[in-house]
Amino acid sequence: MTTRRAADSETAPATGSRERSNKALDAFIAAKAEIDTMLERLKALSDDHFETHPDEIHWGHVGTLQHYAGLLRQITDSAFKEGEHAA
């Protein structure tokens, strides 16, 4: 019995396809790193109470945080398929 060995071209994706996949992976990793950096900065700002002091809080601060929360809600709703993005 003779066993046929598959040629490289039959088992590996085409070179162009592989290059596109590698570029997509690189772009994905770069976008994830950008998001991770933004999240770390937001966490640090939150840990510092958004650079406010309890004696200085006014309704402008409340409005700003509500605005931030709304923007973040749009992201989390999209990421977790909730809110208007729910199935």
DSSP file (Angstrom, degrees, kcal/mol; ACC not computed):
  #  RESIDUE AA STRUCTURE BP1 BP2  ACC     N-H-->O    O-->H-N    N-H-->O    O-->H-N    TCO  KAPPA ALPHA  PHI   PSI    X-CA   Y-CA   Z-CA
    1    1 A M              0   0    0      0, 0.0     2,-0.5     0, 0.0     0, 0.0   0.000 360.0 360.0 360.0 132.4    0.0    0.0    0.0
    2    2 A T        -     0   0    0      2,-0.0     2,-0.5     0, 0.0     0, 0.0  -0.860 360.0-150.3-103.7 130.5    1.4    3.4   -1.0
    3    3 A T        -     0   0    0     -2,-0.5     2,-0.5     2,-0.0     0, 0.0  -0.872  11.8-141.4-101.0 127.9    0.7    6.4    1.2
    4    4 A R        -     0   0    0     -2,-0.5     2,-0.5     1,-0.0    -2,-0.0  -0.741  11.0-142.7 -88.7 131.1    0.5    9.7   -0.6
    5    5 A R        -     0   0    0     -2,-0.5     2,-0.1     1,-0.0    -1,-0.0  -0.811  21.3-119.1 -94.5 130.1    2.1   12.6    1.2
    6    6 A A        -     0   0    0     -2,-0.5     2,-0.1     1,-0.1     5,-0.0  -0.415  27.5-118.7 -68.7 139.2    0.3   15.9    0.9
    7    7 A A    >>  -     0   0    0     -2,-0.1     3,-1.7     1,-0.1     4,-1.1  -0.409  25.0-110.5 -72.7 155.1    2.2   18.7   -0.7
    8    8 A D  H >> S+     0   0    0      1,-0.3     4,-2.4     2,-0.2     3,-0.5   0.861 118.9  59.7 -54.1 -37.2    2.9   21.8    1.3
    9    9 A S  H 34 S+     0   0    0      1,-0.2    -1,-0.3     2,-0.2    -3,-0.0   0.735 104.3  51.1 -67.2 -20.0    0.5   23.8   -0.9
   10   10 A E  H <4 S+     0   0    0     -3,-1.7    -1,-0.2     1,-0.1    -2,-0.2   0.742 118.2  34.5 -86.5 -24.2   -2.3   21.4    0.0
   11   11 A T  H << S+     0   0    0     -4,-1.1    -2,-0.2    -3,-0.5    -3,-0.1   0.705 109.8  63.0-104.7 -23.8   -1.9   21.7    3.8
   12   12 A A  S  < S-     0   0    0     -4,-2.4     3,-0.1    -5,-0.2    -5,-0.0  -0.768  87.3-107.0-104.5 148.5   -0.8   25.3    4.3
   13   13 A P        -     0   0    0      0, 0.0    -2,-0.1     0, 0.0    -1,-0.1  -0.314  52.3 -82.0 -65.8 156.8   -2.8   28.3    3.5
   14   14 A A     >  -     0   0    0      1,-0.1     4,-2.7    -4,-0.1     5,-0.2  -0.240  40.5-114.2 -57.7 148.7   -1.8   30.3    0.5
   15   15 A T  H  > S+     0   0    0      1,-0.2     4,-2.6     2,-0.2     5,-0.2   0.894 117.2  50.7 -54.9 -44.0    1.1   32.7    1.2
   16   16 A G  H  > S+     0   0    0      1,-0.2     4,-2.2     2,-0.2    -1,-0.2   0.900 111.0  48.8 -61.5 -40.5   -1.1   35.8    0.5
   17   17 A S  H  > S+     0   0    0      2,-0.2     4,-2.4     1,-0.2    -2,-0.2   0.905 111.1  49.7 -65.3 -42.2   -3.8   34.4    2.9
   18   18 A R  H  X S+     0   0    0     -4,-2.7     4,-2.5     2,-0.2    -2,-0.2   0.903 110.3  50.5 -64.0 -41.1   -1.1   33.7    5.6
   19   19 A E  H  X S+     0   0    0     -4,-2.6     4,-2.3    -5,-0.2    -1,-0.2   0.901 110.5  49.5 -64.4 -40.1    0.3   37.3    5.2
   20   20 A R  H  X S+     0   0    0     -4,-2.2     4,-2.5     2,-0.2    -2,-0.2   0.907 111.1  50.0 -64.3 -40.8   -3.3   38.7    5.6
   21   21 A S  H  X S+     0   0    0     -4,-2.4     4,-2.6     2,-0.2    -2,-0.2   0.911 110.8  49.0 -63.2 -42.5   -3.8   36.6    8.7
   22   22 A N  H  X S+     0   0    0     -4,-2.5     4,-2.5     2,-0.2    -2,-0.2   0.901 112.0  48.4 -64.7 -40.4   -0.6   37.8   10.2
   23   23 A K  H  X S+     0   0    0     -4,-2.3     4,-2.4     2,-0.2    -2,-0.2   0.900 111.8  49.8 -65.8 -40.2   -1.4   41.4    9.4
   24   24 A A  H  X S+     0   0    0     -4,-2.5     4,-2.6     2,-0.2    -2,-0.2   0.915 111.2  49.2 -64.3 -42.4   -4.9   41.0   10.9
   25   25 A L  H  X S+     0   0    0     -4,-2.6     4,-2.6     2,-0.2    -2,-0.2   0.920 111.1  49.6 -62.8 -43.5   -3.3   39.4   14.1
   26   26 A D  H  X S+     0   0    0     -4,-2.5     4,-2.1     1,-0.2    -2,-0.2   0.913 112.7  47.2 -61.2 -42.7   -0.8   42.3   14.4
   27   27 A A  H  X S+     0   0    0     -4,-2.4     4,-2.4     2,-0.2    -2,-0.2   0.894 111.8  51.1 -66.3 -39.9   -3.6   44.8   14.0
   28   28 A F  H  X S+     0   0    0     -4,-2.6     4,-2.6     2,-0.2    -2,-0.2   0.934 110.9  47.7 -61.6 -47.4   -5.8   43.0   16.6
   29   29 A I  H  X S+     0   0    0     -4,-2.6     4,-2.3     1,-0.2    -2,-0.2   0.888 112.1  50.2 -63.0 -39.7   -2.9   42.9   19.1
   30   30 A A  H  X S+     0   0    0     -4,-2.1     4,-2.0    -5,-0.2    -1,-0.2   0.912 111.5  47.6 -65.0 -42.6   -2.2   46.6   18.5
   31   31 A A  H  X S+     0   0    0     -4,-2.4     4,-2.2     2,-0.2    -2,-0.2   0.904 112.1  50.0 -65.5 -40.5   -5.9   47.5   19.1
   32   32 A K  H  X S+     0   0    0     -4,-2.6     4,-2.9     2,-0.2    -2,-0.2   0.911 109.6  51.0 -63.8 -42.1   -6.1   45.3   22.2
   33   33 A A  H  X S+     0   0    0     -4,-2.3     4,-2.2     1,-0.2    -1,-0.2   0.890 109.2  51.5 -62.4 -39.0   -2.9   47.0   23.6
   34   34 A E  H  X S+     0   0    0     -4,-2.0     4,-2.1     2,-0.2    -2,-0.2   0.917 111.8  46.3 -63.2 -43.3   -4.5   50.4   22.9
   35   35 A I  H  X S+     0   0    0     -4,-2.2     4,-2.8     2,-0.2    -2,-0.2   0.926 110.7  52.6 -64.3 -45.2   -7.7   49.4   24.8
   36   36 A D  H  X S+     0   0    0     -4,-2.9     4,-2.3     1,-0.2    -2,-0.2   0.893 109.5  49.7 -58.4 -40.7   -5.6   48.0   27.7
   37   37 A T  H  X S+     0   0    0     -4,-2.2     4,-2.2     2,-0.2    -1,-0.2   0.918 111.3  48.4 -64.7 -43.8   -3.7   51.3   28.0
   38   38 A M  H  X S+     0   0    0     -4,-2.1     4,-2.6     1,-0.2    -2,-0.2   0.913 111.5  50.2 -62.8 -42.3   -6.9   53.3   28.0
   39   39 A L  H  X S+     0   0    0     -4,-2.8     4,-2.6     1,-0.2    -2,-0.2   0.905 109.6  50.6 -63.6 -41.2   -8.5   51.0   30.6
   40   40 A E  H  X S+     0   0    0     -4,-2.3     4,-2.3    -5,-0.2    -1,-0.2   0.908 111.5  48.3 -62.6 -41.6   -5.4   51.3   32.9
   41   41 A R  H  X S+     0   0    0     -4,-2.2     4,-2.4     2,-0.2    -2,-0.2   0.917 112.3  48.4 -65.4 -42.9   -5.5   55.1   32.6
   42   42 A L  H  X S+     0   0    0     -4,-2.6     4,-2.7     2,-0.2    -2,-0.2   0.901 110.8  51.4 -63.3 -40.8   -9.2   55.2   33.4
   43   43 A K  H  X S+     0   0    0     -4,-2.6     4,-2.8     2,-0.2    -2,-0.2   0.919 110.8  48.0 -62.4 -44.1   -8.7   52.9   36.4
   44   44 A A  H  X S+     0   0    0     -4,-2.3     4,-1.3     2,-0.2    -2,-0.2   0.910 112.6  48.7 -63.9 -41.6   -5.9   55.1   37.7
   45   45 A L  H  <>S+     0   0    0     -4,-2.4     5,-3.0     2,-0.2     6,-0.5   0.908 112.8  47.9 -64.5 -41.4   -8.1   58.2   37.3
   46   46 A S  H ><5S+     0   0    0     -4,-2.7     3,-2.3     1,-0.2    -2,-0.2   0.916 107.5  55.1 -64.0 -43.8  -11.0   56.5   39.0
   47   47 A D  H 3<5S+     0   0    0     -4,-2.8    -1,-0.2     1,-0.3    -2,-0.2   0.800 107.6  51.3 -59.6 -27.6   -8.8   55.4   41.9
   48   48 A D  T >X5S-     0   0    0     -4,-1.3     3,-1.0    -3,-0.2     4,-0.6   0.135 122.0-110.3 -94.1  18.4   -7.8   59.1   42.3
   49   49 A H  G X45 -     0   0    0     -3,-2.3     3,-1.0     1,-0.3    -3,-0.2   0.850  68.1 -63.8  55.3  38.4  -11.5   60.0   42.4
   50   50 A F  G 34<S-     0   0    0     -5,-3.0    -1,-0.3     1,-0.3    -4,-0.1   0.860  92.2 -65.4  54.0  38.8  -11.2   61.7   39.0
   51   51 A E  G <4 S+     0   0    0     -3,-1.0     2,-0.3    -6,-0.5    -1,-0.3   0.835 105.8 125.6  55.2  39.5   -8.8   64.2   40.5
   52   52 A T    <<  -     0   0    0     -3,-1.0    -1,-0.2    -4,-0.6     5,-0.0  -0.850  54.6-136.1-121.8 161.6  -11.4   65.7   42.7
   53   53 A H    >>  -     0   0    0     -2,-0.3     3,-2.6    -3,-0.1     4,-0.6  -0.937  24.9-121.5-114.2 139.5  -11.6   66.3   46.4
   54   54 A P  G >4 S+     0   0    0      0, 0.0     3,-0.8     0, 0.0    -1,-0.1   0.819 113.0  54.7 -51.3 -34.4  -14.8   65.5   48.3
   55   55 A D  G 34 S+     0   0    0      1,-0.2    -3,-0.0    -3,-0.0     0, 0.0   0.612 108.8  49.4 -75.8 -10.2  -15.1   69.1   49.5
   56   56 A E  G <4 S+     0   0    0     -3,-2.6    -1,-0.2     2,-0.1     2,-0.1   0.406  78.0 125.9-108.3   0.9  -14.9   70.4   45.9
   57   57 A I    <<  +     0   0    0     -3,-0.8     2,-0.3    -4,-0.6    -5,-0.0  -0.391  30.9 165.9 -67.0 133.5  -17.6   68.2   44.3
   58   58 A H    >>  -     0   0    0     -2,-0.1     4,-1.4     1,-0.0     3,-1.0  -0.846  53.4 -88.3-137.4 176.8  -20.3   70.0   42.4
   59   59 A W  H 3> S+     0   0    0      1,-0.3     4,-2.6    -2,-0.3     5,-0.2   0.740 121.5  64.8 -63.6 -23.6  -23.0   69.1   39.8
   60   60 A G  H 3> S+     0   0    0      2,-0.2     4,-2.2     1,-0.2    -1,-0.3   0.900 102.0  49.2 -63.1 -40.2  -20.5   69.7   37.0
   61   61 A H  H <> S+     0   0    0     -3,-1.0     4,-2.5     2,-0.2    -2,-0.2   0.906 110.2  51.4 -63.7 -41.5  -18.5   66.8   38.3
   62   62 A V  H  X S+     0   0    0     -4,-1.4     4,-2.5     1,-0.2    -2,-0.2   0.940 110.3  48.6 -61.0 -47.6  -21.6   64.6   38.5
   63   63 A G  H  X S+     0   0    0     -4,-2.6     4,-2.2     1,-0.2    -1,-0.2   0.892 110.4  51.4 -60.8 -40.6  -22.6   65.5   34.9
   64   64 A T  H  X S+     0   0    0     -4,-2.2     4,-2.5     2,-0.2    -1,-0.2   0.933 111.6  46.3 -62.7 -46.1  -19.1   64.7   33.7
   65   65 A L  H  X S+     0   0    0     -4,-2.5     4,-2.7     1,-0.2    -2,-0.2   0.879 111.3  52.1 -66.1 -36.7  -19.1   61.3   35.4
   66   66 A Q  H  X S+     0   0    0     -4,-2.5     4,-2.2     2,-0.2    -1,-0.2   0.881 109.5  50.4 -65.3 -36.7  -22.5   60.5   34.1
   67   67 A H  H  X S+     0   0    0     -4,-2.2     4,-2.2     2,-0.2    -2,-0.2   0.940 111.5  47.4 -64.0 -47.8  -21.3   61.4   30.6
   68   68 A Y  H  X S+     0   0    0     -4,-2.5     4,-2.6     1,-0.2     5,-0.2   0.920 111.3  51.8 -58.1 -44.6  -18.3   59.1   31.0
   69   69 A A  H  X S+     0   0    0     -4,-2.7     4,-2.4     1,-0.2    -1,-0.2   0.892 108.3  51.5 -62.0 -39.9  -20.6   56.3   32.3
   70   70 A G  H  X S+     0   0    0     -4,-2.2     4,-1.7     2,-0.2    -1,-0.2   0.906 110.7  47.6 -63.6 -41.8  -22.9   56.7   29.3
   71   71 A L  H  X S+     0   0    0     -4,-2.2     4,-1.4     1,-0.2    -2,-0.2   0.919 113.7  47.2 -65.1 -43.1  -20.0   56.4   26.9
   72   72 A L  H  X S+     0   0    0     -4,-2.6     4,-2.9     1,-0.2     5,-0.2   0.861 107.4  57.5 -66.1 -35.0  -18.6   53.3   28.7
   73   73 A R  H  X S+     0   0    0     -4,-2.4     4,-3.0     1,-0.2     5,-0.3   0.886 102.7  54.5 -62.8 -38.6  -22.1   51.8   28.7
   74   74 A Q  H  X S+     0   0    0     -4,-1.7     4,-1.8     2,-0.2    -1,-0.2   0.912 111.7  45.1 -59.8 -41.5  -22.2   52.0   24.9
   75   75 A I  H  X S+     0   0    0     -4,-1.4     4,-2.9     2,-0.2    -2,-0.2   0.944 115.7  44.4 -68.0 -48.8  -19.0   50.1   24.8
   76   76 A T  H  X S+     0   0    0     -4,-2.9     4,-2.7     1,-0.2     6,-0.2   0.885 111.4  53.8 -68.0 -36.6  -20.0   47.4   27.4
   77   77 A D  H  X>S+     0   0    0     -4,-3.0     5,-2.5    -5,-0.2     4,-0.5   0.922 113.7  43.4 -60.8 -42.3  -23.5   47.0   25.8
   78   78 A S  H ><5S+     0   0    0     -4,-1.8     3,-0.6    -5,-0.3    -2,-0.2   0.932 116.1  46.6 -67.1 -46.4  -21.8   46.4   22.5
   79   79 A A  H 3<5S+     0   0    0     -4,-2.9    -2,-0.2     1,-0.2    -1,-0.2   0.866 123.4  33.2 -65.6 -37.5  -19.1   44.1   23.9
   80   80 A F  H 3<5S-     0   0    0     -4,-2.7    -1,-0.2    -5,-0.2    -2,-0.2   0.302 108.3-118.1-104.4   8.5  -21.5   42.0   26.0
   81   81 A K  T <<5 +     0   0    0     -3,-0.6     6,-0.5    -4,-0.5     2,-0.2   0.940  68.6 135.0  53.7  52.9  -24.5   42.3   23.6
   82   82 A E    > < +     0   0    0     -5,-2.5     3,-2.3    -6,-0.2    -1,-0.2  -0.645  48.3  13.3-118.7 176.9  -26.7   44.1   26.1
   83   83 A G  G >  S-     0   0    0      1,-0.3     3,-1.7     2,-0.2    -9,-0.0  -0.274 136.7  -5.7  56.6-133.7  -28.9   47.1   25.9
   84   84 A E  G 3  S+     0   0    0      1,-0.3    -1,-0.3     3,-0.1   -10,-0.0   0.643 137.9  58.7 -67.5 -13.0  -29.7   48.1   22.3
   85   85 A H  G <  S+     0   0    0     -3,-2.3    -1,-0.3     2,-0.0    -2,-0.2   0.389  78.0 121.8 -95.7   2.2  -27.2   45.4   21.2
   86   86 A A    <         0   0    0     -3,-1.7    -4,-0.2     1,-0.1    -5,-0.1  -0.341 360.0 360.0 -66.5 146.5  -29.1   42.5   22.9
   87   87 A A              0   0    0     -6,-0.5    -1,-0.1    -2,-0.0    -5,-0.1   0.470 360.0 360.0 -75.8 360.0  -30.2   39.8   20.6
